[in-house]
Amino acid sequence: MDKLELLLNTFKGRNIDYPLFSLWKHFPHDDRHPERLAKAHIKFYEHHQFDLMKISPHGRYPVVDYGCKVAKEYDPVTGSTSCEECTIHSIEDWGALEQVNVNEGEFGDQVKTVEILGKKLEGLPKMMTIFSPLMVASKMDNNLVAHIREDKTKLKEALFVIYRDLLEFAQSSIDAGANGLFIASQHFRKTDLTWEEVDNFEIFFIKKLIQETRKKSDYNIIHIHGQDINFNKVVENIDADGLNWHDQLTWPTIPEAANIFSKGLLAGIDDTRSLADGNEEKIKSNILEAIEISKKHDNRVIISPGCVIPITATNESIEIVSKTIHKSRKRV
């Protein structure tokens, strides 16, 4: 059985071999160049022999082609980026938004990264990171909520523009070598948006994105970012193959999530504490516990972090994770 088949069986609760695992992180500076970003991924994923790759561009990649200026500095813990200058300042700016060519510019650079990874690591399942249209919009506009309430129709039309670009980018990424998508959302937690607005501007577009990409994508993972999340709302509204959330920091626990959602769960690694602190015994204990939990739930828990791991986590700490898991498999 190849790795992709094993992964797909995992989502269906049919993995009878062992729990899969993976880690993902940002690669500051390298993530501004497609060749360097691909090389960083190859080195990281080949060394640790992960079962699944999440391709991680810099966190503002989807807004560059719309005119946002990304800061050169990175968050010293997460390795994420911020915008030095946003494109949108008024509701009129949203009305002037136009589609871009996703095979050129910043989007095109990410497609190049996928092409390189597809050729170099053909047998490793890969998922491209895609942000929801509303999440992309929030990175372009510091007053998004106010603008939504100022003119809902104009905002929805603008989100359709972003959606069409993201759909084309997702399809180009799959054509280039990605097997699936890792769709991130920051709007299933308590924010200034009402749940009615989340339904209309977030869930609506994520559902469309999944429906359209199912024609090409082998699987779709939803990343539910943040704490105090409405996990049930995701399960009730979105047909994903797997869910990833900060299980070490917020409800639900993995056993609780397994009772709510019948497909794949990506969780288990205490990335913001044990992994970041580097305590060998705590890391081992965390991973061994995650392995046992996964086994109790038909191995459908892919042992992974709740989000990108801190760039402050040392290579030695990550090595403890991979060695602990590979050692456990030898005993099977």
ChimeraX attribute file (.defattr): number of C-alpha atoms within 10 A of each C-alpha:
attribute: neighborCount
match mode: 1-to-1
recipient: residues
	/A:1	6
	/A:2	9
	/A:3	14
	/A:4	17
	/A:5	12
	/A:6	19
	/A:7	23
	/A:8	18
	/A:9	17
	/A:10	26
	/A:11	24
	/A:12	17
	/A:13	17
	/A:14	14
	/A:15	19
	/A:16	13
	/A:17	13
	/A:18	19
	/A:19	25
	/A:20	23
	/A:21	25
	/A:22	21
	/A:23	24
	/A:24	21
	/A:25	22
	/A:26	24
	/A:27	20
	/A:28	20
	/A:29	14
	/A:30	17
	/A:31	22
	/A:32	17
	/A:33	16
	/A:34	21
	/A:35	18
	/A:36	15
	/A:37	27
	/A:38	26
	/A:39	16
	/A:40	15
	/A:41	24
	/A:42	16
	/A:43	10
	/A:44	17
	/A:45	19
	/A:46	12
	/A:47	11
	/A:48	17
	/A:49	15
	/A:50	19
	/A:51	22
	/A:52	22
	/A:53	25
	/A:54	21
	/A:55	24
	/A:56	22
	/A:57	27
	/A:58	24
	/A:59	20
	/A:60	20
	/A:61	21
	/A:62	26
	/A:63	22
	/A:64	17
	/A:65	17
	/A:66	17
	/A:67	12
	/A:68	21
	/A:69	17
	/A:70	18
	/A:71	12
	/A:72	12
	/A:73	14
	/A:74	16
	/A:75	12
	/A:76	12
	/A:77	13
	/A:78	19
	/A:79	20
	/A:80	20
	/A:81	19
	/A:82	18
	/A:83	18
	/A:84	11
	/A:85	13
	/A:86	19
	/A:87	20
	/A:88	24
	/A:89	14
	/A:90	15
	/A:91	19
	/A:92	13
	/A:93	13
	/A:94	23
	/A:95	15
	/A:96	10
	/A:97	16
	/A:98	11
	/A:99	15
	/A:100	16
	/A:101	13
	/A:102	22
	/A:103	16
	/A:104	13
	/A:105	13
	/A:106	21
	/A:107	23
	/A:108	18
	/A:109	21
	/A:110	32
	/A:111	27
	/A:112	23
	/A:113	24
	/A:114	27
	/A:115	21
	/A:116	19
	/A:117	24
	/A:118	22
	/A:119	11
	/A:120	13
	/A:121	16
	/A:122	12
	/A:123	13
	/A:124	21
	/A:125	24
	/A:126	24
	/A:127	27
	/A:128	26
	/A:129	24
	/A:130	25
	/A:131	24
	/A:132	25
	/A:133	28
	/A:134	26
	/A:135	17
	/A:136	22
	/A:137	21
	/A:138	17
	/A:139	19
	/A:140	25
	/A:141	21
	/A:142	15
	/A:143	13
	/A:144	20
	/A:145	16
	/A:146	15
	/A:147	19
	/A:148	17
	/A:149	12
	/A:150	13
	/A:151	13
	/A:152	17
	/A:153	12
	/A:154	18
	/A:155	22
	/A:156	18
	/A:157	14
	/A:158	21
	/A:159	22
	/A:160	17
	/A:161	17
	/A:162	25
	/A:163	22
	/A:164	16
	/A:165	20
	/A:166	23
	/A:167	19
	/A:168	16
	/A:169	22
	/A:170	26
	/A:171	21
	/A:172	21
	/A:173	29
	/A:174	24
	/A:175	16
	/A:176	19
	/A:177	23
	/A:178	29
	/A:179	21
	/A:180	26
	/A:181	27
	/A:182	22
	/A:183	22
	/A:184	22
	/A:185	22
	/A:186	19
	/A:187	25
	/A:188	24
	/A:189	18
	/A:190	14
	/A:191	11
	/A:192	10
	/A:193	17
	/A:194	12
	/A:195	17
	/A:196	10
	/A:197	17
	/A:198	16
	/A:199	16
	/A:200	13
	/A:201	23
	/A:202	21
	/A:203	24
	/A:204	15
	/A:205	21
	/A:206	25
	/A:207	14
	/A:208	13
	/A:209	20
	/A:210	21
	/A:211	13
	/A:212	14
	/A:213	19
	/A:214	14
	/A:215	9
	/A:216	14
	/A:217	19
	/A:218	18
	/A:219	19
	/A:220	22
	/A:221	24
	/A:222	27
	/A:223	23
	/A:224	23
	/A:225	18
	/A:226	19
	/A:227	17
	/A:228	14
	/A:229	20
	/A:230	15
	/A:231	18
	/A:232	13
	/A:233	13
	/A:234	17
	/A:235	16
	/A:236	10
	/A:237	13
	/A:238	16
	/A:239	16
	/A:240	21
	/A:241	20
	/A:242	24
	/A:243	25
	/A:244	24
	/A:245	28
	/A:246	27
	/A:247	21
	/A:248	19
	/A:249	16
	/A:250	13
	/A:251	16
	/A:252	19
	/A:253	15
	/A:254	21
	/A:255	13
	/A:256	10
	/A:257	18
	/A:258	17
	/A:259	9
	/A:260	14
	/A:261	18
	/A:262	16
	/A:263	19
	/A:264	26
	/A:265	27
	/A:266	28
	/A:267	25
	/A:268	28
	/A:269	28
	/A:270	22
	/A:271	25
	/A:272	21
	/A:273	16
	/A:274	19
	/A:275	26
	/A:276	19
	/A:277	15
	/A:278	19
	/A:279	13
	/A:280	16
	/A:281	11
	/A:282	15
	/A:283	24
	/A:284	20
	/A:285	14
	/A:286	18
	/A:287	23
	/A:288	17
	/A:289	13
	/A:290	23
	/A:291	23
	/A:292	13
	/A:293	19
	/A:294	25
	/A:295	16
	/A:296	12
	/A:297	18
	/A:298	19
	/A:299	26
	/A:300	30
	/A:301	32
	/A:302	28
	/A:303	25
	/A:304	26
	/A:305	25
	/A:306	26
	/A:307	24
	/A:308	18
	/A:309	23
	/A:310	21
	/A:311	18
	/A:312	15
	/A:313	20
	/A:314	13
	/A:315	11
	/A:316	11
	/A:317	18
	/A:318	19
	/A:319	14
	/A:320	20
	/A:321	24
	/A:322	20
	/A:323	14
	/A:324	17
	/A:325	22
	/A:326	15
	/A:327	10
	/A:328	14
	/A:329	12
	/A:330	7
	/A:331	6
	/A:332	7
